[in-house]
Amino acid sequence: MSPHHPSRHTPHSSSGSQPVRKQTDSPSKHAGRAPHRPRKTRQGWQRVSGWYDSLVGNTGSIFHRNVAIPIVSELLSVTNGERVLDLGCGQGALFSALKSKPVEYVGVDASSALITAARNRHPSGTFIRADVGRLPRSGIVDHSFDAVVFLFSIQDMPDLAKAIATAAQASKPDAKLVVFMTHPAFRIPRQSGWEFDQGRKLYYRRIDSYMSELSIPLRPHFRTKQPLTRSFHRPVGIYISELVRHGFHIDRFKEIPYHAPKNEKNSAMKRAEAEIPHFLALRARYRPIGDRS
Ligand SMILES: C[S@@+](CC[C@H](N)C(=O)[O-])C[C@H]1O[C@@H](n2cnc3c(N)ncnc32)[C@H](O)[C@@H]1O
């Protein structure tokens, strides 16, 4: 998830016979081919950690509570004694959802401020400060986890191959990998937005760029002038190719709309929100290369 927690774009209709540009993730003059800037990204998350911690709180933001946590929990379907590794755990929203279950949870995040917040909020959890590309041998034993999760974090990680290689290295054979993210085909920060077609009275998604991998600077909220973190856009096929390359077999794939609130009066917007997915979730099983029975 970007620090712009995936928000609902409120439409404003306008007149004219041509499709009219609506509230948008405005096209960026900053977005460019994805350079790898892990250090800067970590610093970014350090700087927005206070804001992010208060947004997510103890039990998660509205997007965690209403959509992400229920779906991740369903895909994980943990059983007694399972070990769960949460990569890019932030201040531990997933831990809150799992703490009543008989599982052993380990959260990893590159931001020391968010790891401190996680430890303060959830003293019974295990939280390790590390880059996903360089997990400490002391805390994480190879092939010892039954499940690995990226909850709103994989799009914030500059090196996808390393992140997935780490997930593979941590996974036991047949372990579950669960990824929950903002849908890369329809919600590309600064490169997509709602528009309204006056003739057909329809909202539709405008996509300016999809195939190019992008490193997109983000501001945590509209009061902040400077971009502080980055989101890394990749087409869906890149995620799938990397998973397959590292021995993961996808067995669940969900595209999830963000349903407009019940009091939404605009029927065109209601339809658009229901038809165009906001999130993508998938589950894969780890079958080590050479063990493809
Ligand atoms: C949008 S937050 C999501 C946090 C949490 N999973 C949640 O749902 O609230 C993205 C997180 O990814 C972490 N992150 C980004 N790059 C990372 C990396 N290379 N290694 C470890 N964590 C990273 C950031 O520090 C941040 O906490």
The ligand as an SDF file (V2000), in Angstrom:
LIG
                    3D

 27 29  0  0  0  0  0  0  0  0999 V2000
    2.2090    0.6180    3.4120 C   0  0  0  0  0  0  0  0  0  0  0  0
    3.2580   -0.0170    4.6480 S   0  0  0  0  0  0  0  0  0  0  0  0
    2.3530   -1.4880    5.0900 C   0  0  0  0  0  0  0  0  0  0  0  0
    2.6510   -1.9100    6.4740 C   0  0  0  0  0  0  0  0  0  0  0  0
    1.7600   -3.0330    7.0040 C   0  0  0  0  0  0  0  0  0  0  0  0
    1.9520   -4.2840    6.3000 N   0  0  0  0  0  0  0  0  0  0  0  0
    0.3230   -2.6270    7.0000 C   0  0  0  0  0  0  0  0  0  0  0  0
   -0.4760   -3.2530    6.2890 O   0  0  0  0  0  0  0  0  0  0  0  0
   -0.0110   -1.6680    7.6950 O   0  0  0  0  0  0  0  0  0  0  0  0
    4.6500   -0.6510    3.7180 C   0  0  0  0  0  0  0  0  0  0  0  0
    5.7490   -1.1290    4.6040 C   0  0  0  0  0  0  0  0  0  0  0  0
    6.7480   -1.7570    3.8170 O   0  0  0  0  0  0  0  0  0  0  0  0
    7.9910   -1.5070    4.4700 C   0  0  0  0  0  0  0  0  0  0  0  0
    9.0950   -1.7350    3.5290 N   0  0  0  0  0  0  0  0  0  0  0  0
    9.3270   -1.0950    2.3520 C   0  0  0  0  0  0  0  0  0  0  0  0
   10.4550   -1.5790    1.7790 N   0  0  0  0  0  0  0  0  0  0  0  0
   10.9330   -2.5300    2.6110 C   0  0  0  0  0  0  0  0  0  0  0  0
   12.0540   -3.3940    2.5640 C   0  0  0  0  0  0  0  0  0  0  0  0
   12.9100   -3.3620    1.5310 N   0  0  0  0  0  0  0  0  0  0  0  0
   12.2380   -4.2540    3.5880 N   0  0  0  0  0  0  0  0  0  0  0  0
   11.3890   -4.3010    4.6290 C   0  0  0  0  0  0  0  0  0  0  0  0
   10.2970   -3.5090    4.7340 N   0  0  0  0  0  0  0  0  0  0  0  0
   10.0730   -2.6300    3.7330 C   0  0  0  0  0  0  0  0  0  0  0  0
    7.8870   -0.0620    4.9120 C   0  0  0  0  0  0  0  0  0  0  0  0
    8.8260    0.2600    5.9110 O   0  0  0  0  0  0  0  0  0  0  0  0
    6.4390   -0.0120    5.3870 C   0  0  0  0  0  0  0  0  0  0  0  0
    6.3070   -0.2750    6.7460 O   0  0  0  0  0  0  0  0  0  0  0  0
  1  2  1  0
  2  3  1  0
  2 10  1  0
  3  4  1  0
  4  5  1  0
  5  6  1  0
  5  7  1  0
  7  8  2  0
  7  9  1  0
 10 11  1  0
 11 12  1  0
 11 26  1  0
 12 13  1  0
 13 14  1  0
 13 24  1  0
 14 15  1  0
 14 23  1  0
 15 16  2  0
 16 17  1  0
 17 18  1  0
 17 23  2  0
 18 19  1  0
 18 20  2  0
 20 21  1  0
 21 22  2  0
 22 23  1  0
 24 25  1  0
 24 26  1  0
 26 27  1  0
M  CHG  2   2   1   9  -1
M  END
$$$$
